Amino acid sequence: MNTSTTGERKPRSVWATIRRIAASDRISGLIMLSFAFVGLILANLPWSAHTFAAVAETHIGLPYTNIDLPIGHWAQDGLLTVFFLTVGLDLKQELTTGSLANPKAAAVPMLCAVGGMLTPPILFVGVISLFSWLAPPQSGVITIPTTGANIPFAEAIHGWAVPTATDIAFSLAVLALFAKALPGAIRAFLMTLATVDDLLAIVLIAVFFSSLNAWYWFIGIAACAAAWAFLVRLQRVPWLLVAIVGLLAWVMMFEAGVHPTLAGVLVGMLTPSREMYGETTPRASRYAEKLQPFSALLALPIFALFATGVHFEQLTPALMVSPIVIALIVALVVGKPLGIMTTAWLSTHVGGLSMAKGLRVRDMFPAACACGIGFTVSFLIASLAYSNAELSAESRFGVLVASLIAAAISGVLLSRQSKHYEQAALLGRE
């Protein structure tokens, strides 16, 4: 009896530990960052580069379809769907009962998300234009420092969308590491802003990075969406059938020319977000919580491993002066907080909107700097924006460097801000 009980408890305790780690913004963020660095190193060390590339380029096909992708692309197009499914479930819950359920209360962070997405592309194009104008012997091109190749300006600015996204997991990880004493209103502001940012990034990918194919695939997508919506509303959900419908939705998206990860968002948004049949918690919230360990500890780390696992002919400090890298650093580190703070000031001082109680616009600056952490969605857009392998590699490297700089700056500012609130709380008690 005792052995049986212990055997049952052990798997449960292991699963509980895994869920606790996945729920920690700090730990899951550091795990993903570690995998990103491992990917960059493995792809560029002489003794591992060939093996890593061989694994990444190994093709795996889906039976009875024409879908045949290398493992690196499966990490991007397949595994990342789990992350987008959790995003879709979270968005549905937030729109129904969460921070986005009351648009008036969430108006300022929602507008700040828009401002934070519009400003970085302007700065990105501006920096690339400056390099193009200064390029010898003729303007209209930029030079890749590692190869010396000249790239036309029109091709270089294809990456305008790369710095638009904020990585909510890393932003919250920075808050968890450096800002324990901050008021909950600042975290709520960042959560709302990043949630809207995710929604806008999804729209951006769908509109600008899809090449639509035959119309009948969209009938298939609609049929899968209707089947999913029906099945997940049943009192007893037939999970095997639901999984098959989800897989079919992914295949239909792929064949339709829409980025297949958006299948996760679609079915997530169709999941019930209010209690049903006497349940104590909404299904969207419950499913997102169950998927979180797979997303945070499997899908995102493996995606980061292959996303940063790009080989450079010369991984040298010269990369830091690449026009693409510099443009992304300026766009994410400067453009994100600039767009957010400018929008916050205009919406409160000109538009007549108000911040959460006890918050001023300037209180949001450290959190706005944390929004310069691009990472997950920025990596994805970088791989979609450039057909040139070298530009794609440089843009992903630029996202990594810019995200680390933004994390360092926001970490210092948030730590100081947190100490200020801590001292104020102590004085209040005295």
C-alpha positions in Angstrom: 0.0 0.0 0.0 2.7 2.5 1.0 4.8 1.7 -2.1 1.8 2.2 -4.4 0.9 5.5 -2.7 4.5 6.7 -3.0 4.6 5.7 -6.6 1.4 7.7 -7.3 2.7 10.8 -5.4 6.1 10.9 -7.1 4.8 11.5 -10.7 2.4 14.1 -9.3 5.1 15.9 -7.4 7.3 15.9 -10.5 4.5 17.3 -12.6 3.8 19.9 -9.9 7.5 20.9 -9.9 7.5 21.2 -13.7 4.3 23.4 -13.6 5.8 25.6 -10.9 9.0 26.1 -13.0 6.9 26.9 -16.1 4.8 29.4 -14.1 7.9 31.3 -13.0 8.6 34.1 -15.4 12.1 34.3 -14.1 13.1 30.7 -14.5 11.3 30.0 -17.8 12.8 33.2 -19.2 16.3 32.2 -18.2 15.8 28.7 -19.7 14.8 30.2 -23.0 17.7 32.7 -23.0 20.1 29.8 -22.3 18.8 27.8 -25.2 19.2 30.8 -27.5 22.9 31.2 -26.5 23.5 27.4 -26.9 22.0 27.6 -30.4 24.3 30.5 -31.4 27.3 28.7 -30.0 26.6 25.3 -31.5 26.0 26.8 -34.9 29.4 28.6 -34.9 31.8 26.3 -33.1 34.0 24.4 -35.7 33.4 21.0 -34.1 29.6 21.3 -33.7 28.5 23.6 -36.6 28.3 20.8 -39.2 26.3 18.4 -36.9 24.0 21.2 -35.8 23.3 22.3 -39.4 22.7 18.6 -40.4 20.2 18.2 -37.6 18.4 21.5 -38.4 18.2 20.6 -42.1 17.0 17.0 -41.7 13.6 16.8 -43.4 10.5 15.3 -41.9 7.3 15.1 -43.9 3.6 14.6 -43.0 2.1 11.5 -44.5 -0.6 12.1 -47.2 0.4 15.8 -47.6 3.0 17.7 -49.5 4.3 19.2 -46.2 8.0 18.3 -45.9 10.0 20.6 -43.7 13.5 20.6 -42.1 13.6 20.2 -38.3 14.6 23.8 -37.8 11.4 24.9 -39.6 9.3 22.4 -37.6 10.5 24.1 -34.5 9.3 27.4 -36.0 6.1 26.4 -37.8 5.1 23.4 -35.6 6.3 23.6 -32.0 5.7 27.4 -31.9 2.0 26.7 -32.6 1.8 25.5 -28.9 3.0 29.0 -27.8 0.5 30.7 -30.1 -2.3 28.5 -28.8 -1.6 29.6 -25.3 -1.5 33.2 -26.6 -4.9 32.7 -28.2 -6.4 31.2 -25.0 -5.0 34.1 -22.9 -6.3 36.7 -25.4 -9.8 35.1 -25.3 -9.8 35.2 -21.5 -8.4 38.7 -21.3 -11.0 40.0 -23.8 -13.9 38.3 -21.9 -13.1 38.7 -18.2 -9.6 40.2 -18.0 -7.8 43.4 -18.5 -9.2 44.0 -22.0 -12.8 43.3 -21.0 -13.2 47.0 -20.1 -11.7 49.0 -23.0 -12.1 52.3 -21.2 -10.0 51.2 -18.3 -7.4 49.6 -20.6 -7.4 52.5 -23.1 -4.0 53.9 -22.2 -2.0 50.7 -22.3 -3.8 49.6 -25.4 -2.9 52.8 -27.2 0.6 52.5 -25.9 0.9 49.1 -27.5 0.0 50.7 -30.9 2.5 53.6 -30.3 5.1 51.0 -29.3 4.6 49.1 -32.5 4.6 52.1 -34.9 7.7 53.9 -33.7 10.4 51.1 -34.0 9.8 50.5 -37.8 10.2 54.3 -38.4 13.6 54.3 -36.6 14.6 51.0 -38.3 14.0 52.4 -41.8 15.6 55.7 -40.7 18.9 54.0 -39.6 19.0 51.8 -42.7 18.4 54.9 -44.9 21.3 56.7 -43.2 23.7 53.7 -43.8 22.5 53.5 -47.4 23.1 57.2 -47.9 26.6 57.0 -46.5 27.5 53.8 -48.3 30.5 54.3 -50.6 31.0 54.4 -53.6 27.3 54.9 -54.4 24.2 55.3 -52.2 21.2 53.0 -52.3 23.0 49.9 -50.8 24.1 48.7 -47.4 27.2 46.5 -46.8 27.2 43.3 -44.8 30.4 43.5 -42.7 31.0 39.7 -42.4 30.9 39.1 -46.2 31.4 42.5 -47.7 28.4 42.0 -49.9 26.3 45.0 -50.9 22.6 44.7 -50.3 20.0 47.0 -52.0 18.2 49.4 -49.7 14.8 48.0 -50.8 15.8 44.5 -49.7 17.3 45.7 -46.4 14.2 47.4 -45.2 12.1 44.2 -45.5 12.9 43.8 -41.8 10.9 46.8 -40.8 8.4 44.6 -38.8 11.1 42.7 -36.9 11.3 45.2 -34.0 7.5 45.7 -33.6 6.9 42.8 -31.1 7.4 42.7 -27.3 8.2 39.4 -25.6 5.8 39.2 -22.7 7.5 36.2 -21.1 10.9 38.0 -21.0 9.5 41.3 -20.0 7.7 39.8 -17.0 10.9 37.8 -16.2 12.8 41.1 -15.9 10.1 42.4 -13.6 10.2 39.3 -11.5 14.0 39.6 -11.2 14.5 43.3 -10.5 11.1 44.8 -9.4 9.7 42.8 -6.5 8.4 45.9 -4.7 6.6 47.6 -7.6 2.9 48.3 -7.4 0.7 45.8 -9.1 -0.7 48.5 -11.4 2.7 48.7 -13.2 2.7 44.9 -13.9 -1.0 45.1 -14.9 -0.1 48.0 -17.3 2.7 45.9 -18.9 0.5 42.8 -19.1 -2.3 44.7 -20.9 0.2 46.4 -23.2 2.0 43.1 -24.1 -1.3 41.3 -24.6 -2.4 43.9 -27.2 1.1 43.8 -28.6 0.7 40.1 -29.2 -2.7 40.6 -30.9 -1.3 43.3 -33.2 1.8 41.1 -34.0 -0.6 38.2 -35.0 -2.5 40.6 -37.3 0.8 41.8 -38.7 2.0 38.3 -39.5 -1.3 37.4 -41.1 -1.4 40.5 -43.3 2.2 41.0 -44.3 3.7 37.5 -44.1 1.1 35.3 -45.8 1.0 34.4 -49.4 -2.6 33.2 -50.0 -3.2 30.1 -52.1 -6.3 28.4 -53.4 -9.6 29.5 -51.9 -10.8 26.1 -51.0 -8.2 25.7 -48.2 -10.0 28.6 -46.4 -13.3 26.5 -46.5 -11.3 23.8 -44.7 -10.0 26.3 -42.1 -13.6 27.5 -41.5 -14.8 23.9 -41.2 -12.0 23.1 -38.7 -12.8 26.2 -36.7 -16.5 25.3 -36.5 -15.7 21.7 -35.5 -13.3 22.9 -32.8 -15.8 25.5 -31.4 -18.5 22.8 -31.2 -16.3 20.1 -29.7 -14.8 22.2 -26.9 -18.2 23.3 -25.8 -19.4 19.7 -25.1 -19.8 18.7 -21.5 -17.3 15.9 -22.1 -14.7 17.0 -24.6 -13.5 14.2 -27.0 -9.8 15.2 -26.8 -8.6 12.8 -29.5 -11.1 14.3 -32.0 -10.2 17.8 -30.8 -6.5 17.0 -31.4 -7.2 15.7 -34.9 -9.2 18.9 -35.7 -6.4 21.1 -34.4 -3.9 19.3 -36.6 -6.1 19.6 -39.6 -6.5 23.3 -39.0 -2.7 23.6 -38.9 -2.4 21.7 -42.2 -5.2 23.9 -43.8 -3.4 27.1 -42.7 -0.1 25.8 -44.1 -1.7 24.9 -47.5 -3.7 28.2 -47.6 -0.4 30.2 -47.4 -1.2 31.6 -43.9 1.5 31.1 -41.3 0.5 27.9 -39.7 1.2 29.0 -36.1 -1.9 31.2 -36.4 -4.0 28.1 -36.3 -3.2 28.0 -32.6 -4.5 31.5 -32.2 -7.6 30.8 -34.1 -8.7 27.7 -32.1 -7.6 29.4 -28.9 -9.9 32.3 -29.5 -12.8 29.9 -30.2 -12.4 28.2 -26.8 -15.1 29.1 -24.1 -13.9 31.7 -21.7 -16.8 31.5 -19.2 -17.7 28.8 -16.8 -19.9 26.0 -18.2 -21.7 23.0 -16.7 -21.0 24.1 -13.2 -17.2 24.3 -13.7 -15.3 26.5 -11.3 -12.9 28.0 -13.8 -13.3 28.9 -17.5 -12.0 26.4 -20.0 -9.7 28.9 -21.9 -8.0 29.8 -18.6 -7.7 26.1 -17.5 -6.4 24.9 -20.9 -3.8 27.7 -21.1 -2.6 26.8 -17.6 -2.2 23.1 -18.6 -0.4 24.0 -21.9 2.0 26.5 -20.2 4.6 23.9 -19.2 4.8 22.6 -22.8 5.0 26.1 -24.2 7.5 27.5 -21.7 9.8 24.5 -21.2 9.6 22.7 -24.6 8.2 24.7 -27.5 9.9 28.1 -26.8 13.4 26.8 -25.7 13.6 24.5 -28.8 12.4 27.3 -31.0 15.0 29.7 -29.5 17.7 27.0 -30.0 17.1 26.8 -33.8 16.1 30.5 -34.2 19.5 31.7 -33.0 21.3 28.7 -34.4 22.5 30.6 -37.5 26.0 30.1 -38.9 28.1 33.2 -39.6 31.2 33.0 -41.8 32.9 35.1 -39.2 31.3 35.5 -35.8 33.4 38.6 -35.0 32.8 42.0 -33.3 32.3 43.4 -36.8 28.7 42.1 -36.6 28.0 44.8 -34.0 28.5 47.5 -36.7 26.2 45.8 -39.2 23.5 48.2 -40.4 20.8 45.6 -39.7 22.0 45.0 -36.1 22.4 48.7 -35.3 19.0 49.5 -36.8 17.4 46.8 -34.7 19.2 47.9 -31.5 18.0 51.5 -32.1 14.5 50.4 -33.0 14.0 48.1 -30.0 16.0 49.8 -27.3 15.0 53.4 -28.2 12.0 53.1 -30.4 9.8 50.9 -28.1 10.0 53.1 -25.0 9.9 56.3 -27.1 6.6 55.1 -28.8 5.1 53.9 -25.5 6.0 57.0 -23.4 5.0 59.5 -26.2 1.6 57.8 -26.6 1.1 57.6 -22.8 1.8 61.4 -22.5 -0.4 62.3 -25.5 -3.3 60.1 -24.4 -3.3 61.5 -20.9 -2.4 65.1 -21.4 -4.1 65.7 -24.8 -6.6 62.9 -25.1 -8.0 63.3 -21.6 -7.6 59.6 -20.6 -6.2 58.6 -17.2 -3.7 56.2 -15.9 -4.4 53.6 -13.2 -4.9 55.1 -9.8 -1.6 56.2 -8.2 0.4 56.0 -11.5 2.0 58.8 -13.4 3.2 58.6 -17.0 6.9 58.8 -15.9 6.4 55.8 -13.6 6.0 53.7 -16.7 9.5 54.5 -18.2 11.4 51.5 -16.7 8.6 49.1 -17.8 8.5 50.7 -21.2 12.2 50.0 -21.6 11.4 46.3 -20.8 9.1 46.3 -23.8 12.2 46.6 -26.0 12.8 42.9 -25.4 11.7 41.4 -28.7 12.8 37.8 -28.8 10.2 35.2 -29.6 7.9 36.9 -32.1 10.7 39.1 -33.4 12.8 35.9 -34.2 9.8 34.5 -36.1 9.3 37.7 -38.1 13.0 37.9 -38.8 12.9 34.5 -40.4 9.8 35.4 -42.4 11.0 38.9 -43.5 14.2 38.1 -45.3 14.8 35.5 -48.0 18.5 36.3 -47.9 20.0 33.9 -45.4 22.7 36.3 -44.3 20.2 39.1 -43.6 18.0 36.8 -41.7 20.9 35.6 -39.6 22.0 39.2 -38.9 18.5 40.3 -38.0 18.1 37.4 -35.5 21.5 38.2 -34.0 20.4 41.9 -33.8 17.2 40.9 -32.0 19.2 38.9 -29.4 21.7 41.7 -28.8 18.9 44.4 -28.6 16.8 42.3 -26.3 19.8 41.8 -23.9 20.6 45.6 -23.9 16.9 46.4 -23.3 16.8 43.8 -20.5 19.9 45.3 -18.9 18.7 48.9 -19.1 15.2 48.1 -17.8 16.7 45.8 -15.1 18.7 48.7 -13.7 15.9 51.2 -13.9 13.3 48.8 -12.4 15.6 47.9 -9.6 16.0 51.6 -8.7 12.3 52.2 -9.0 11.6 49.2 -6.8 13.9 50.4 -4.1 12.2 53.8 -4.2 8.8 52.2 -3.6 10.3 50.0 -0.9 11.7 53.0 0.9 8.4 54.9 0.5 6.5 51.9 2.0 8.9 51.8 5.0 8.6 55.6 5.6 4.8 55.2 5.5 4.9 52.5 8.2 7.0 54.7 10.4 
